[in-house]
Amino acid sequence: MSRSVSVGLVRLGRASWAASLGAQERCVGRAGAGAGALAGRLVVWEPAGPVFTAGLRRGAEEEAEAEAGRLRALGAEFARVRRGGLLTFHGPGQLVAYPVLDLRRLRLRPSGAPLGLRAYVAALERLAQAAAARLGLPHAAPRPPPATGLWLGDAKLCAIGVHCGQHITSHGLALNCCTDLSWFDHIVPCGLEGKGVTSLSQALGRHVSVEEATGPFLDAFQEVFQCTLTDCEEP
């Protein structure tokens, strides 16, 4: 498979929520300006502390107003973010990835036409599925719309929430590696009643660190998006 498109790889390691958003915003600015030969950047990081986030879907604003104080009282941050989806959790033990991509420069369709938003979300689901398979969970799979993400039965393994403006993507996905899943008990994740949450560690019956999951995840990213990742410094 030809991988003529290059995407920069920005590794933040363990980082605060504010630091990760700052890095993403700088990447979005560069992509929007058409700066450089890269088709975009992939920002990967692990949250240094617990944070609940609410997206922009209808109903999220009212939910955020009601929930912010209660969730902050638990010792977590709370933030409204420009992405799809409702309320979710990010914290230590998660591999979070922000693909900041110019969809006009990725040619994943046989026709060569840029991906639309729905097709882009489906590509992220294939990415999560391929990463999980590499890590020993070949049966993890997406669910039919309107659900998004990667699932093991009725338990979500990887959450997806994205934003796209002027063909430039931001936000992305969070893969539970060795996450403390008890944080999810305080919310209805992504507004889905009656559904659970799982992690690589729980599903495999052994500790799976973010570091262990990162290599297979990056390999899967290159495969799904038909690109070559090139390490680069944060913009």
C-alpha positions in Angstrom: 0.0 0.0 0.0 1.4 3.4 -1.0 1.8 5.9 1.9 2.8 9.0 0.1 1.1 11.3 2.6 3.0 12.3 5.7 1.4 13.2 9.0 3.4 14.7 11.9 3.3 12.8 15.2 3.3 15.0 18.4 3.8 12.9 21.6 2.8 14.9 24.7 3.2 12.0 27.1 1.3 12.7 30.4 -0.2 16.1 30.0 -2.8 18.3 31.5 -6.1 18.9 29.8 -5.2 22.6 29.1 -1.8 21.6 27.7 -3.4 19.1 25.3 -5.9 21.6 24.1 -3.2 24.2 23.5 -1.2 21.8 21.4 -4.2 20.8 19.4 -5.2 24.4 18.8 -1.7 25.2 17.5 -1.9 22.2 15.2 -5.3 23.3 13.9 -3.9 26.8 13.2 -1.0 25.3 11.2 -3.3 23.0 9.2 -5.7 25.8 8.5 -2.9 28.0 7.2 -1.7 25.2 4.9 1.7 25.4 6.5 4.3 22.8 5.6 4.3 19.6 3.6 2.4 17.6 6.2 -1.3 16.5 5.7 -1.8 17.3 9.4 -0.6 16.2 12.8 -1.6 13.4 15.2 -1.4 14.5 18.9 -1.2 11.6 21.3 -1.2 11.9 25.1 -2.3 10.5 28.4 -4.4 12.7 30.8 -2.4 13.6 33.9 -5.6 13.9 36.0 -9.3 13.2 35.8 -11.5 15.4 33.7 -15.1 15.2 32.6 -16.0 16.8 29.2 -19.2 17.7 27.6 -19.6 18.1 23.8 -21.8 20.3 21.6 -24.6 17.9 20.8 -28.1 19.1 21.6 -28.8 18.6 25.3 -25.2 18.9 26.3 -25.4 22.5 27.5 -28.2 21.8 29.9 -26.5 18.7 31.2 -23.2 20.6 31.6 -24.8 23.3 33.7 -26.4 20.7 36.0 -23.4 18.4 36.3 -20.4 20.7 36.5 -20.5 21.5 40.2 -21.2 17.9 41.2 -18.4 16.5 39.1 -15.8 19.1 40.2 -16.7 18.1 43.8 -15.3 14.7 43.1 -11.9 16.2 42.5 -12.0 16.2 38.7 -11.9 19.1 36.2 -14.9 19.8 34.0 -14.8 21.4 30.5 -17.1 22.1 27.6 -15.4 21.2 24.3 -16.0 21.8 20.6 -16.7 18.2 19.6 -19.7 16.0 19.0 -21.0 13.8 21.7 -22.3 14.3 25.2 -20.7 13.8 28.6 -17.6 11.6 29.0 -14.5 11.1 31.1 -10.8 11.3 30.4 -8.1 10.3 32.9 -4.9 8.5 33.6 -4.7 5.2 31.8 -6.3 6.4 28.6 -4.6 6.8 25.3 -6.1 10.0 23.8 -5.5 10.9 20.2 -6.3 14.1 18.4 -5.9 13.7 14.6 -5.7 17.2 13.2 -6.0 16.4 9.5 -6.8 18.3 6.4 -9.4 15.9 4.8 -8.7 17.4 1.4 -5.2 16.0 1.4 -6.2 12.5 2.4 -7.4 10.3 -0.4 -8.9 7.2 1.2 -11.7 6.8 -1.3 -11.2 5.1 -4.7 -12.5 8.2 -6.4 -9.9 10.3 -4.7 -12.7 12.5 -3.2 -12.1 13.9 0.3 -13.8 12.1 3.2 -17.0 13.5 4.6 -17.5 13.7 8.4 -19.5 10.5 8.6 -16.8 8.6 6.6 -14.1 10.1 8.8 -15.8 8.9 12.0 -16.1 5.4 10.4 -12.3 5.6 9.7 -11.6 6.4 13.3 -13.7 3.4 14.3 -11.7 1.2 11.9 -8.5 2.6 13.5 -9.7 1.7 17.0 -10.8 -1.7 15.8 -7.5 -2.4 14.2 -5.5 -1.3 17.3 -7.6 -3.5 19.5 -7.1 -6.5 17.3 -3.3 -6.0 17.4 -3.6 -5.9 21.2 -5.5 -9.2 21.4 -9.2 -8.2 21.1 -10.2 -9.1 17.5 -13.9 -9.2 18.4 -14.1 -5.6 19.5 -16.3 -3.8 16.9 -18.3 -0.6 16.2 -22.0 -0.6 16.7 -24.6 0.5 14.2 -25.4 4.3 14.0 -26.2 6.5 15.9 -23.8 4.8 18.3 -20.1 5.6 17.8 -16.9 4.2 19.1 -15.6 0.7 19.7 -17.4 -1.9 21.8 -17.1 -5.3 23.4 -20.7 -6.3 23.7 -22.5 -3.6 25.6 -19.3 -2.1 27.0 -17.6 0.8 25.3 -13.8 0.3 24.9 -13.0 3.5 22.9 -15.0 6.7 22.7 -15.1 9.0 19.7 -16.0 12.7 19.5 -14.8 15.0 16.7 -15.1 18.5 15.3 -14.5 19.5 11.7 -14.3 23.0 10.4 -13.1 24.1 6.9 -12.1 20.4 6.3 -9.7 20.4 9.3 -10.5 17.8 12.0 -9.9 18.1 15.7 -10.5 16.1 18.9 -10.8 12.4 18.2 -10.8 9.3 20.4 -10.0 7.9 23.8 -9.0 4.3 24.2 -9.3 2.9 27.7 -6.1 1.0 28.5 -5.7 0.8 32.3 -8.2 3.5 33.2 -9.9 3.6 36.6 -13.4 2.8 35.3 -15.1 3.8 38.5 -15.0 7.4 37.3 -17.6 6.5 34.7 -20.0 5.5 37.5 -20.7 9.2 38.2 -22.1 9.8 34.7 -24.1 8.3 31.9 -21.2 8.0 29.4 -22.1 9.7 26.1 -25.7 9.8 27.2 -26.2 6.0 26.6 -28.4 4.6 29.3 -27.8 0.9 30.2 -24.4 0.6 28.5 -21.2 -0.1 30.3 -17.5 0.8 29.9 -14.5 -1.5 29.7 -10.7 -1.2 29.2 -8.0 -3.2 27.5 -6.8 -4.3 30.9 -10.2 -5.5 32.0 -11.0 -7.3 28.8 -7.6 -9.0 28.6 -7.3 -9.8 32.3 -3.9 -8.2 32.6 -2.4 -4.8 32.9 -2.1 -2.9 29.6 -0.4 0.4 29.9 -0.8 3.4 27.6 2.8 2.9 26.5 2.1 -0.7 25.4 -1.0 0.3 23.5 0.6 3.3 21.7 2.8 1.3 19.2 0.0 -0.9 17.9 -2.3 2.2 17.8 0.2 4.2 15.7 0.7 1.2 13.3 -3.1 1.0 12.9 -3.3 4.7 12.2 -0.8 4.5 9.4 -2.7 1.6 7.9 -6.1 3.0 8.1 -5.2 6.6 6.9 -2.6 5.3 4.4 0.0 7.7 5.7 3.5 7.7 7.2 3.9 9.2 10.7 6.9 11.4 11.2 7.9 12.5 14.7 7.8 16.2 15.0 8.1 18.8 17.8 5.0 20.4 19.2 4.1 23.5 17.0 
